[in-house]
Each structure stands twice: as structure tokens, then as C-alpha cells.
Amino acid sequence: MVGNLSPIDTAKFVAAKRAVDMVEDRMRVGLGTGSTAAWMVRALGERVREEGLSIKGVPTSTRTAELAAKVGIPVISLDEARWLDLTIDGADEFDADLNLIKGGGGALLQEKIVATASDTMVVITDPSKRVEHLGAFPLPVEVVPFGWQTTKALIEEAIDAMDVLNATGTLRMNREAPFVTDEGNHIIDLHLASIGDPRKLALVLNQIPGVVENGLFIDICDRVIIGHQDGRVEIIDINDGTTAEERIEFADDDNIFADL
């Protein structure tokens, strides 16, 4: 029940509710991955079931695909969709230019492919993800398993000369074994503290042999919807240069988990 949600989950819920209002009939929609995106998938499934909204969803991970199918959203591949009208996803950090760090959930490669294949990318988040400078959240870098230690050393050497506060990386683990992405790769999390030039860092990282992709999303996000625990949402549109505030009304007994 919505009335029983924690303040942070209420913020995620209202951001997700506002974002799915942007979805129109017959759209092809990219479905993000992570705890905040899961709220969006459930809210979108509610519209599909209750309003008869006809859409196709392109998930960015196997777990998002499973959730979408569970809540009644028809799922297709990006190859079938070819191009998307809208992608809705979460973010680990965003700055004033709506540049992002993503990949805390381990799906950064598919998330970036889907987002860049969309007319519009909307990020849903809570106020804690807004930062002055990116980098407080560890930056994920997806690397191939072969020679990952060498790749890690090359990454640390490259970023040591850049405008960051630290230059250390750690292999992401899943209990006792390395974390494995949907593409069979590993993730190196870079603990940088602050990134002075995200655009340059993204370019440098992707030139290192063994690096598949990095979690810096530069000039990809069009809007950020920030949910608040009191039901307010801020909508920042980087293209229009506008910021609007709205309030999302919901009943305490709203339950978007009824399908699960």
C-alpha cells in the first residue's frame, strides 16, 4: 500500500507515476533497470491493465523483462523495435546539465544502448541523487573478463592523470564470485569522489582495450523527474531550459503490487 511506503519509496513512486503519464498509446518504450525503474514498470503495467494502453516495452535487463512480463507489458527486443519513442530509467547521480552516472544495478551497457536509441530519455529519481559534481557514486565500467586485472591497471593509470580526486577501482563482486552482467562481462567500480570533466573521462575510458562501456551518460538525458515524499515532483527539461513543479495525487490504498 502506498500509505505504508517509506519517504524514499514514496518519492520514487510519485516520480514513476508522473513519468508513465508521458507514455501514449502505441509507443515503443525503453524500460530501465533498478529499484526506481521497477516502480515505473509496475505503474506502467497498471495503465496497461486498467486503461488498455497499447505499448511495446524494450527492457534493459533480464530482471526488468521478467517484471514487465509479470505486470502485463508486452516485451520486444530492441532489434524488433528498431527505434524507441521514450525511455524511462533511474540514475545513481545527475548534475545540473542532466549528465548521469548509471550502472549501480549492473545494466549500464543495455541501458545506454536503449537510451541512445530513443527520441527522449526521462530519468526518474529522488532528491538525494542530485549532485553539484558527478563522482561521489562509484563510476561503473564494464570490462570483458579476459585480462580484467590488466584492464583495471590501465584504467587506473589513465584516470590518475585526469581531474578526479581518487584513481582506484574495485572489481564488483556477487558474494564470493565476480559480478557478471547480462552480456557475461565484469564491472570495475571507480571510486573517484569527484569528476572534473565527465565528457573527457568517458572518452578516455572507452579507448582502453578491454573496456566495453562506462556509466557516464553524457548529453543523453532530456528530462529528470524528481519525486518528493510529500507528493511533489520537479520536472527539469534540459532542452527547453525549464523547471516545473507539480503534485501527484494518490490514495493511501493505491496498490501497484496487486499484480505480483
PyMOL commands that set and color helices and strands:
alter all, ss='L'
color gray80, all
select helices_A, chain A and resi 2-4+7-20+35-51+62-70+78-81+108-116+127-129+148-160+198-205
alter helices_A, ss='H'
color red, helices_A
select strands_A, chain A and resi 28-31+56-59+84-89+93-94+100-101+118-125+139-143+168-171+173-174+177-178+186-191+211-214+216-217+223-227+232-237+242-247
alter strands_A, ss='S'
color yellow, strands_A
deselect
rebuild
show_as cartoon
